[in-house]
Amino acid sequence: MAALKQPTIRVVAIIAEGVPESDTKQLIAYAKANNKVVIGPATVGGVQAGAFKIGDTAGTLDNIIQCKLYRPGSVGFVSKSGGMSNELYNSIARVTDGIYEGIAIGGDVFPGSTLSDHVLRFNNIPQIKMVVVLGELGGRDEYSLVEALKQGKISKPVVAWVSGTCARLFKSEVQFGHAGAKSGGEMESAQAKNQALQDAGAVVPTSYEAFEAAIKETFEKLAEEGKISPIKEVKPPQIPEDLNTAIKSGKVRAPTHIISTISDDRGEEPCYAGVPMSSIVEQGYGVGDVISLLWFKRSLPRYCTKFIEICIMLCADHGPCVSGAHNTIVTARAGKDLVSSLVAGLLTIGPRFGGAIDDAARYFKEAYDKGNSPYEFVENMKKKGIRVPGIGHRIKRGDNRDKRVELLQLFARTNFPSVKYMEYAVQVETYTLSKSNNLVLNVDGAIGSLFLDLLAGSGMFTKPEIDEIVEIGYLNGLFVLARSIGLIGHTFDQKRLKQPLYRHPWEDVLYTK
């Protein structure tokens, strides 16, 4: 009703079926009083060939092309049935030059516009040369068409068929799919309507099977009489094939937007670097094995994956006072969620806090591979104004070594085939300790140099691959992964303790001008 009240809208198609009859009558009355048209209820819509369609009528693009609906023909078509209108579009296209306009008025008892309404309208459209009508048993709509034919209001040939003749084969009253397709006596039977239409001058076949032939015969007769001129055929635009269908048939290869070489979840189970998840669990793989698959795309020897796990355990946390943990604690106490608190701590990781592993590996490797002595290495770094990454600690001293470094060195000396880079780092430490007692090899330097030994000694990586791993930042990834465990722990700790918003004490700030 809101649509009908819009001054710019003249026709409303109601697709919904089962609209209450009282509501339908109100809509129809309003439309007639305001010179508007309702198509439906229970319609699939209508189509004007080569122009537009409303609703679901005419089906897919393929069907529209097959039924020649991409350009206007000479046939006006009206039907009660939406599904059968699609059938008739196809039949009409096979034996004529196609339809000009097709309307399904809907199958409810009280349609907003009748068969005769549209036939009379078709009679006044010059491009339409003949009319095809498909009715059905039930109701008396077809009789208004009979009267129009008898009164000579329709000058164009009408080919009509009323379906439902099989109803007489049933002993009880029959209702078909539509609410209006229910015979209410002899006059509403399909046979009586077909006979009345034929008597009024319409071309009525003997059965639905003969409907197409009757349409063809009428069209050809009009063509012979010169009343229908041949339509210049146009080639419709090619319908693009659905991409998914084309890919499945192997006709096209869609461009990819993301490349992944480490995991795949398209099969029965996810795979890490080609290893099924079930195999990872069944073979007792650990976190180090998963990291080797996802980071290095290969299964590293057990001593390598064990070393990775030791690094993660040793770097997981370093107390609440380091900058990363402090940031996480402050954020958690501000009431932020886990991810926000974790990220606040991770964003602190850099060259001065936990981000020196890659740099330590990079500089130690460059110096060792060039054959620089520890003296040359340290003094060259000093000339460049660069602090040696991996050397130096705020707390640990030459006489108070970092236990984590000692554990890593012990494991490597026991299990690694070669520890040449680590030994070089130790020689550098010996020289730096001669300068200052706090210039010890720290955990960053130990992990950086030992990872070089892992990569070089395992025999599973080429020199370019090792250079790329160091350059990309794999080694800092270990610290980030490990420290995430501790930062998550600090977040939970503060939440569990219900700590209030943190405010730094005044006495810990030096206020100056």
RAFENPE-V176786 format. One record per residue. N is the residue number from 1. RES is the residue in one small letter. PHI is phi in whole degrees, 0 to 359 (999 if undefined). OMEGA is omega in whole degrees, 0 to 359 (999 if undefined). D_CENTER is the distance of its C-alpha to the mean C-alpha in whole Angstrom. Layout:
n=<N	N>
res=<RES	RES>
phi=<PHI	PHI>
omega=<OMEGA	OMEGA>
d_center=<D_CENTER	D_CENTER>
This chain:
n=<1	2	3	4	5	6	7	8	9	10	11	12	13	14	15	16	17	18	19	20	21	22	23	24	25	26	27	28	29	30	31	32	33	34	35	36	37	38	39	40	41	42	43	44	45	46	47	48	49	50	51	52	53	54	55	56	57	58	59	60	61	62	63	64	65	66	67	68	69	70	71	72	73	74	75	76	77	78	79	80	81	82	83	84	85	86	87	88	89	90	91	92	93	94	95	96	97	98	99	100	101	102	103	104	105	106	107	108	109	110	111	112	113	114	115	116	117	118	119	120	121	122	123	124	125	126	127	128	129	130	131	132	133	134	135	136	137	138	139	140	141	142	143	144	145	146	147	148	149	150	151	152	153	154	155	156	157	158	159	160	161	162	163	164	165	166	167	168	169	170	171	172	173	174	175	176	177	178	179	180	181	182	183	184	185	186	187	188	189	190	191	192	193	194	195	196	197	198	199	200	201	202	203	204	205	206	207	208	209	210	211	212	213	214	215	216	217	218	219	220	221	222	223	224	225	226	227	228	229	230	231	232	233	234	235	236	237	238	239	240	241	242	243	244	245	246	247	248	249	250	251	252	253	254	255	256	257	258	259	260	261	262	263	264	265	266	267	268	269	270	271	272	273	274	275	276	277	278	279	280	281	282	283	284	285	286	287	288	289	290	291	292	293	294	295	296	297	298	299	300	301	302	303	304	305	306	307	308	309	310	311	312	313	314	315	316	317	318	319	320	321	322	323	324	325	326	327	328	329	330	331	332	333	334	335	336	337	338	339	340	341	342	343	344	345	346	347	348	349	350	351	352	353	354	355	356	357	358	359	360	361	362	363	364	365	366	367	368	369	370	371	372	373	374	375	376	377	378	379	380	381	382	383	384	385	386	387	388	389	390	391	392	393	394	395	396	397	398	399	400	401	402	403	404	405	406	407	408	409	410	411	412	413	414	415	416	417	418	419	420	421	422	423	424	425	426	427	428	429	430	431	432	433	434	435	436	437	438	439	440	441	442	443	444	445	446	447	448	449	450	451	452	453	454	455	456	457	458	459	460	461	462	463	464	465	466	467	468	469	470	471	472	473	474	475	476	477	478	479	480	481	482	483	484	485	486	487	488	489	490	491	492	493	494	495	496	497	498	499	500	501	502	503	504	505	506	507	508	509	510	511	512	513>
res=<m	a	a	l	k	q	p	t	i	r	v	v	a	i	i	a	e	g	v	p	e	s	d	t	k	q	l	i	a	y	a	k	a	n	n	k	v	v	i	g	p	a	t	v	g	g	v	q	a	g	a	f	k	i	g	d	t	a	g	t	l	d	n	i	i	q	c	k	l	y	r	p	g	s	v	g	f	v	s	k	s	g	g	m	s	n	e	l	y	n	s	i	a	r	v	t	d	g	i	y	e	g	i	a	i	g	g	d	v	f	p	g	s	t	l	s	d	h	v	l	r	f	n	n	i	p	q	i	k	m	v	v	v	l	g	e	l	g	g	r	d	e	y	s	l	v	e	a	l	k	q	g	k	i	s	k	p	v	v	a	w	v	s	g	t	c	a	r	l	f	k	s	e	v	q	f	g	h	a	g	a	k	s	g	g	e	m	e	s	a	q	a	k	n	q	a	l	q	d	a	g	a	v	v	p	t	s	y	e	a	f	e	a	a	i	k	e	t	f	e	k	l	a	e	e	g	k	i	s	p	i	k	e	v	k	p	p	q	i	p	e	d	l	n	t	a	i	k	s	g	k	v	r	a	p	t	h	i	i	s	t	i	s	d	d	r	g	e	e	p	c	y	a	g	v	p	m	s	s	i	v	e	q	g	y	g	v	g	d	v	i	s	l	l	w	f	k	r	s	l	p	r	y	c	t	k	f	i	e	i	c	i	m	l	c	a	d	h	g	p	c	v	s	g	a	h	n	t	i	v	t	a	r	a	g	k	d	l	v	s	s	l	v	a	g	l	l	t	i	g	p	r	f	g	g	a	i	d	d	a	a	r	y	f	k	e	a	y	d	k	g	n	s	p	y	e	f	v	e	n	m	k	k	k	g	i	r	v	p	g	i	g	h	r	i	k	r	g	d	n	r	d	k	r	v	e	l	l	q	l	f	a	r	t	n	f	p	s	v	k	y	m	e	y	a	v	q	v	e	t	y	t	l	s	k	s	n	n	l	v	l	n	v	d	g	a	i	g	s	l	f	l	d	l	l	a	g	s	g	m	f	t	k	p	e	i	d	e	i	v	e	i	g	y	l	n	g	l	f	v	l	a	r	s	i	g	l	i	g	h	t	f	d	q	k	r	l	k	q	p	l	y	r	h	p	w	e	d	v	l	y	t	k>
phi=<999	298	292	297	279	285	297	272	260	254	231	237	257	256	285	302	249	75	293	308	298	294	295	300	298	295	296	294	297	295	297	295	291	245	57	236	233	248	257	107	296	64	250	269	110	209	217	251	303	77	237	196	221	233	83	265	299	79	75	283	301	301	292	299	294	297	269	60	277	278	209	287	249	245	248	263	231	221	214	281	269	285	298	288	294	298	299	288	304	292	297	297	295	288	242	223	274	103	268	267	209	227	229	252	282	103	258	287	296	242	286	292	226	260	302	292	305	283	296	297	291	300	297	260	260	301	291	275	255	210	234	243	234	236	255	204	298	95	74	231	302	299	289	293	290	300	296	296	293	297	276	74	284	242	260	261	300	240	254	227	213	251	277	108	295	287	301	291	284	262	285	260	293	244	238	270	299	277	298	274	272	223	291	246	129	299	296	269	286	295	298	295	292	300	295	296	295	296	296	278	114	283	276	239	287	278	199	296	302	269	298	297	296	294	296	298	297	295	296	296	295	295	294	297	282	79	279	237	270	301	273	290	289	245	271	290	301	294	280	297	287	303	300	297	294	294	295	297	279	80	280	226	237	288	293	268	251	227	247	226	240	251	209	205	242	276	272	293	211	297	234	254	51	86	264	299	302	297	294	300	286	296	272	69	296	254	299	299	292	296	297	298	287	280	266	254	59	199	273	277	302	300	294	289	292	293	298	301	295	296	301	295	295	287	258	300	203	220	85	276	265	291	301	297	296	299	298	297	297	298	292	297	289	279	89	282	283	300	298	298	294	296	296	302	286	296	293	280	297	193	301	265	217	75	261	265	297	298	296	299	297	296	285	299	295	299	292	295	296	277	82	290	286	307	299	299	299	295	291	296	295	294	296	281	76	247	289	290	296	89	241	112	208	288	246	288	226	298	260	216	293	289	300	297	295	296	295	295	295	297	298	293	296	278	243	281	296	211	231	296	289	295	296	295	298	294	295	298	299	301	289	293	293	291	273	204	287	263	272	268	290	266	293	297	295	294	294	300	290	289	292	299	294	298	293	284	281	289	74	256	229	279	301	300	294	296	300	292	299	293	293	294	111	302	290	296	301	298	294	298	297	296	293	301	299	292	295	297	300	296	298	298	299	292	295	295	279	54	289	282	304	275	228	292	291	300	292	265	241	268	271	226	252>
omega=<178	179	180	181	176	185	184	181	182	183	177	176	180	183	185	175	181	177	180	187	180	177	180	181	178	180	181	180	180	181	182	181	183	176	177	185	172	172	185	359	178	177	171	176	182	181	167	189	179	183	182	171	178	182	184	184	178	172	187	176	179	181	178	178	182	182	177	183	179	176	185	174	186	188	171	184	175	186	170	186	176	179	180	177	176	177	184	174	180	181	181	180	182	189	178	176	176	183	171	179	178	182	169	188	180	187	179	185	182	178	181	175	187	176	183	177	184	178	178	178	178	182	182	179	187	183	180	183	178	185	176	183	175	178	177	181	180	180	184	183	184	182	174	176	177	180	179	178	181	182	177	179	182	184	183	179	178	175	188	172	176	184	179	180	182	183	182	180	181	182	181	179	185	169	178	189	183	178	181	184	180	184	180	181	185	183	181	178	180	182	182	180	179	181	180	179	180	180	181	176	177	174	183	180	180	180	178	180	182	183	183	180	179	177	181	183	180	180	182	178	178	179	179	180	179	180	177	178	179	180	177	184	175	179	181	176	180	181	177	179	178	186	181	179	181	179	181	181	178	182	182	173	184	178	179	180	179	177	176	179	186	183	182	180	183	184	181	180	180	178	172	181	177	180	181	181	181	179	180	181	184	182	176	178	177	180	179	178	179	177	180	179	186	181	186	177	177	177	180	177	186	181	178	181	177	177	178	180	178	178	180	180	184	183	186	180	178	176	185	188	178	190	181	179	180	179	179	181	180	181	179	181	175	177	181	182	184	184	179	180	179	182	179	178	182	182	178	183	181	184	182	180	171	183	186	184	179	181	179	179	183	183	177	182	182	182	181	182	178	181	179	174	176	178	181	182	184	182	176	178	180	179	180	182	182	174	182	180	178	179	177	180	181	186	186	181	179	178	178	187	176	183	180	179	180	179	179	180	179	180	183	180	182	191	185	176	181	178	185	180	178	180	177	178	178	178	176	179	179	180	182	178	177	177	182	186	180	180	180	173	180	186	176	180	180	180	181	181	181	177	174	178	178	183	183	186	183	182	183	182	175	179	177	179	179	178	181	180	179	184	182	180	180	190	174	177	178	180	179	180	182	185	176	180	181	181	175	178	179	177	180	182	181	178	182	181	180	182	181	178	182	172	183	182	180	186	179	180	174	180	181	174	999>
d_center=<37	35	34	37	39	37	40	37	36	38	36	34	32	32	29	30	32	35	36	39	42	44	40	40	44	43	41	43	46	44	43	46	48	46	45	42	40	38	36	35	35	33	32	29	30	32	32	34	34	33	32	30	29	28	26	25	28	28	25	23	23	25	27	28	29	31	33	34	32	31	35	38	40	43	43	42	40	40	39	39	36	33	32	35	35	32	35	37	35	35	39	40	38	40	43	43	42	39	38	39	37	36	36	35	37	36	38	39	42	43	41	40	42	44	44	47	46	43	46	49	46	45	49	49	46	48	45	45	48	48	46	44	44	43	44	44	47	47	48	50	48	49	53	52	51	54	56	55	56	59	60	59	56	54	55	52	52	50	48	48	47	47	45	46	49	48	49	53	52	51	54	52	50	47	44	41	37	38	40	42	43	46	49	52	55	56	55	52	52	50	53	55	52	52	56	56	54	56	59	58	57	54	53	52	51	53	49	46	46	48	46	44	48	49	47	47	51	51	49	51	54	53	52	56	57	55	53	50	50	47	44	43	40	37	34	31	28	26	23	20	19	15	14	13	16	18	16	18	21	21	22	20	18	15	16	14	13	14	17	18	22	22	20	18	16	15	19	21	21	20	22	24	25	25	27	26	25	28	31	30	31	34	35	36	34	34	32	34	33	29	30	31	28	26	28	30	28	32	34	36	40	40	43	40	37	40	41	37	37	41	40	37	39	42	40	38	40	43	44	43	45	43	41	37	39	40	37	35	38	39	35	35	38	37	34	31	28	28	26	28	31	30	28	32	34	31	32	35	35	37	40	42	41	39	38	41	40	38	41	44	42	42	46	47	46	47	50	51	50	52	55	56	58	57	59	58	54	55	57	55	52	55	56	52	52	49	50	49	46	46	50	51	51	52	53	54	57	59	61	58	55	51	51	48	49	52	49	47	50	52	49	48	52	52	49	48	49	50	50	51	49	50	53	53	51	54	57	55	55	59	60	58	59	63	62	60	60	56	55	54	51	48	45	43	46	46	42	42	45	44	41	43	45	42	40	43	45	43	43	39	38	40	41	38	36	38	38	34	34	36	35	31	32	32	35	34	31	33	35	32	31	34	35	31	33	36	34	32	36	37	35	35	39	39	37	39	42	41	42	43	42	43	45	47	51	53	56	53	53	56	56	58	58>
